[in-house]
Amino acid sequence: MSDKRTQVLEASIDLFAEEGFWNTPTSRIAKHAGVGTGTLFNYFGSKEGLIDAVYMQLKQEWASHILVSWPEDGSVKEQLEHMWFRYLDFAFKYPDRYALKQQLRLSELVSEETEVQEEEQLAFIIDLYNQAMSDGVLMDIPIEYFALLMQSQVDAAITYAQMHNLQDMAQLKHIALSFEIFWNSVRMQ
């Protein structure tokens, strides 16, 4: 990735997280990045293109964070637990990036093309779900519902930990407990 492109992405992440993507003009992003406005448009075409690029950058960082030390030969539970711990770890280590990723995910600003790219990037999760279903490990629920359950419980765990400023061992115990609650809600009894 070019240095100028990276500068614009990082400036966008900073300003979108601080001021919101609706309130941040491209001229301010370019100035914050130390490049001309034309440079921003050369790399991203439009503010919408920039928003898509920011979203994909954050999703790639998130996915890379999750895949560190991925337990390739682990059970479904071990892989989901790894994903859970790494997911929450990302949110705690990079709260601004996580919050912006979530805002963009919930907005209607991310293009359909970018959503398709996101699905391709997250294929490993779909594969894990499909394997768990074929092995009879998870309840027979649609993948969309499974994803919504996981997302809502992850969000609840993150919010609770932030509200109570959980750190160190208290945070680890909370992550473990929140995973067990999730696991018990989706596993085949």
MODAUR-V20752 format. One line per field, one symbol per residue. ss: DSSP state (H for helix, E for strand, - for the rest). phi: phi as a letter, one per 40 degrees, with the letter a starting at -180 (. if undefined). A space follows every 10 residues. Layout:
ss: ???
phi: ???
//
This chain:
ss: --HHHHHHHH HHHHHHHHH- -----HHHHH HHH---HHHH HHHH--HHHH HHHHHHHHHH HHHHHHH--- -----HHHHH HHHHHHHHHH HHH-HHHHHH HHHHHH---- -HHHHHHHHH H-HHHHHHHH HHHH---E-- --HHHHHHHH HHHHHHHHHH HHH----HHH HHHHHHHHHH HHHHHHE--
phi: .cccccdccc cccdccccbg cccbcccccc cccgbcdccd cccbgacccc cdcccccccc ccccccccfd cdcccdcccc cddcccccdd cccbcccccc dccccccbcc cccccccccc ccdccccccc cccccgcbdc bccccdcccc ccccdcccdc ccdbfcbfcc cccccccccd ccdccbccc
//
